[in-house]
Amino acid sequence: MSDDQERTGTDPSLPGGTTEEAIERLPAPEIRDLVNEIWCAVLDCSSLDADASFIHLGGTSIAAMRVCARLSKRLGRHVPVRMIIEHDDLERFATALVKAVDALPVLPHE
């Protein structure tokens, strides 16, 4: 990323060019699919139901940290681990993430 892109918050690899616009344009079903994809990767499963419980699937605190790190990287926002604890099932977590994403801190550009 160039100094100019870093100063203005633009990123040509994202839809719309900025982290904020990319998140705003990511529809709720796509965020749910992203959450499903990452939960499956971390928990080593092929697919999940909407009411799948992270804890009941064997999710540990380390797994929660991995999920949040991957989501944060993909969304460009800091996703706190407490969101998984507070919203244990897939659908509630994805819904909470959609509602909170604009308020989550933007990650610094590398």
Backbone hydrogen bonds in HBPLUS format (Angstrom, degrees):
<---DONOR---> <-ACCEPTOR-->    atom                        ^
c    i                          cat <-CA-CA->   ^        H-A-AA   ^      H-
h    n   atom  resd res      DA  || num        DHA   H-A  angle D-A-AA Bond
n    s   type  num  typ     dist DA aas  dist angle  dist       angle   num
A0006-GLU N   A0002-SER O   2.93 MM   4  6.20 159.2  1.97 151.7 157.6     1
A0007-ARG N   A0003-ASP O   2.90 MM   4  6.07 157.1  1.95 147.4 153.5     2
A0008-THR N   A0004-ASP O   3.02 MM   4  6.20 154.2  2.09 146.9 153.2     3
A0009-GLY N   A0005-GLN O   2.82 MM   4  5.71 122.5  2.16 140.2 154.0     4
A0010-THR N   A0005-GLN O   3.00 MM   5  4.87 132.6  2.23 138.0 143.4     5
A0011-ASP N   A0017-GLY O   2.23 MM   6  4.81 163.2  1.25 154.4 159.4     6
A0014-LEU N   A0011-ASP O   3.04 MM   3  5.77 168.0  2.05 125.9 129.8     7
A0017-GLY N   A0014-LEU O   2.94 MM   3  5.08 156.6  1.99 120.4 126.4     8
A0022-ALA N   A0018-THR O   2.93 MM   4  6.09 157.4  1.98 150.9 157.8     9
A0023-ILE N   A0019-THR O   3.02 MM   4  6.24 160.3  2.06 154.5 158.4    10
A0024-GLU N   A0020-GLU O   3.01 MM   4  6.21 163.4  2.04 149.4 154.4    11
A0025-ARG N   A0021-GLU O   3.00 MM   4  6.08 142.4  2.14 142.8 152.1    12
A0026-LEU N   A0023-ILE O   3.12 MM   3  5.11 155.0  2.18 102.4 110.2    13
A0030-GLU N   A0027-PRO O   2.94 MM   3  5.35 124.4  2.26 108.7 123.1    14
A0031-ILE N   A0027-PRO O   3.07 MM   4  6.49 148.6  2.17 151.0 160.8    15
A0032-ARG N   A0028-ALA O   2.94 MM   4  6.21 159.2  1.98 155.0 160.7    16
A0033-ASP N   A0029-PRO O   2.90 MM   4  6.13 154.8  1.96 142.2 149.1    17
A0034-LEU N   A0030-GLU O   2.89 MM   4  6.07 149.8  1.99 139.6 148.0    18
A0035-VAL N   A0031-ILE O   2.86 MM   4  6.12 160.2  1.90 152.0 156.9    19
A0036-ASN N   A0032-ARG O   2.86 MM   4  6.08 162.4  1.89 150.5 155.7    20
A0037-GLU N   A0033-ASP O   2.85 MM   4  6.03 161.7  1.88 147.3 152.3    21
A0038-ILE N   A0034-LEU O   2.96 MM   4  6.19 163.1  1.99 151.9 155.8    22
A0039-TRP N   A0035-VAL O   2.82 MM   4  5.97 168.5  1.83 157.6 161.3    23
A0040-CYS N   A0036-ASN O   2.94 MM   4  6.04 166.0  1.96 151.4 155.6    24
A0041-ALA N   A0037-GLU O   3.01 MM   4  6.22 155.1  2.08 142.4 149.4    25
A0042-VAL N   A0038-ILE O   2.94 MM   4  6.12 167.4  1.95 156.6 159.2    26
A0043-LEU N   A0039-TRP O   2.79 MM   4  5.78 161.5  1.82 154.4 160.4    27
A0044-ASP N   A0040-CYS O   2.79 MM   4  5.38 110.6  2.28 135.8 147.5    28
A0045-CYS N   A0040-CYS O   3.02 MM   5  4.78 155.4  2.08 127.8 135.6    29
A0052-ALA N   A0049-ASP O   3.04 MM   3  5.20 162.0  2.07 115.3 116.2    30
A0091-GLU N   A0050-ALA O   2.86 MM  41  4.96 156.9  1.91 158.9 151.0    31
A0090-LEU N   A0052-ALA O   2.94 MM  38  5.62 143.8  2.07 148.4 158.9    32
A0057-LEU N   A0053-SER O   2.95 MM   4  6.08 135.6  2.15 147.2 158.7    33
A0054-PHE N   A0088-ASP O   2.87 MM  34  5.51 177.1  1.87 150.6 151.0    34
A0059-GLY N   A0054-PHE O   2.84 MM   5  5.15 144.6  1.96 155.3 151.8    35
A0058-GLY N   A0055-ILE O   2.97 MM   3  5.30 157.4  2.02 112.2 116.9    36
A0064-ALA N   A0060-THR O   2.88 MM   4  6.14 154.5  1.95 148.2 155.4    37
A0065-MET N   A0061-SER O   3.00 MM   4  6.24 149.8  2.10 140.4 148.1    38
A0066-ARG N   A0062-ILE O   2.99 MM   4  6.32 150.3  2.08 145.3 153.6    39
A0067-VAL N   A0063-ALA O   2.89 MM   4  6.18 162.0  1.93 153.7 158.1    40
A0068-CYS N   A0064-ALA O   2.99 MM   4  6.17 170.0  2.00 150.3 153.0    41
A0069-ALA N   A0065-MET O   2.93 MM   4  6.04 151.9  2.01 142.8 150.9    42
A0070-ARG N   A0066-ARG O   2.97 MM   4  6.18 161.8  2.00 152.2 156.4    43
A0071-LEU N   A0067-VAL O   2.88 MM   4  6.13 164.3  1.90 156.0 160.8    44
A0072-SER N   A0068-CYS O   2.83 MM   4  5.85 159.1  1.88 143.3 149.9    45
A0073-LYS N   A0069-ALA O   3.02 MM   4  6.18 158.1  2.06 143.9 149.4    46
A0074-ARG N   A0070-ARG O   3.01 MM   4  6.23 159.9  2.05 148.5 153.7    47
A0075-LEU N   A0071-LEU O   2.84 MM   4  5.93 157.4  1.89 155.6 161.5    48
A0076-GLY N   A0072-SER O   2.75 MM   4  5.48 134.5  1.96 142.3 152.6    49
A0107-LEU N   A0076-GLY O   2.96 MM  31  5.44 171.3  1.97 127.8 130.5    50
A0078-HIS N   A0105-PRO O   2.83 MM  27  5.52 160.2  1.87 160.4 167.1    51
A0083-MET N   A0080-PRO O   3.09 MM   3  5.82 158.5  2.14 116.6 122.4    52
A0084-ILE N   A0081-VAL O   2.96 MM   3  5.71 137.4  2.15 121.7 130.6    53
A0086-GLU N   A0082-ARG O   2.83 MM   4  6.02 161.6  1.86 153.5 158.2    54
A0087-HIS N   A0083-MET O   2.88 MM   4  5.80 140.0  2.05 137.2 147.7    55
A0093-PHE N   A0089-ASP O   2.89 MM   4  6.00 163.1  1.92 162.1 167.8    56
A0094-ALA N   A0090-LEU O   2.88 MM   4  6.04 168.3  1.89 154.2 157.7    57
A0095-THR N   A0091-GLU O   2.89 MM   4  6.03 160.0  1.93 149.1 155.0    58
A0096-ALA N   A0092-ARG O   2.88 MM   4  6.01 160.4  1.92 145.7 151.4    59
A0097-LEU N   A0093-PHE O   2.85 MM   4  6.06 152.7  1.92 149.8 157.9    60
A0098-VAL N   A0094-ALA O   2.96 MM   4  6.20 158.3  2.01 148.6 153.7    61
A0099-LYS N   A0095-THR O   3.05 MM   4  6.30 161.9  2.09 150.0 154.6    62
A0100-ALA N   A0096-ALA O   2.92 MM   4  6.00 145.4  2.04 143.5 153.1    63
A0101-VAL N   A0097-LEU O   2.88 MM   4  5.55 133.9  2.09 149.4 156.7    64
A0103-ALA N   A0100-ALA O   2.83 MM   3  5.42 138.3  2.01 119.6 131.8    65
A0104-LEU N   A0101-VAL O   3.27 MM   3  5.23 148.0  2.38  98.1 107.2    66
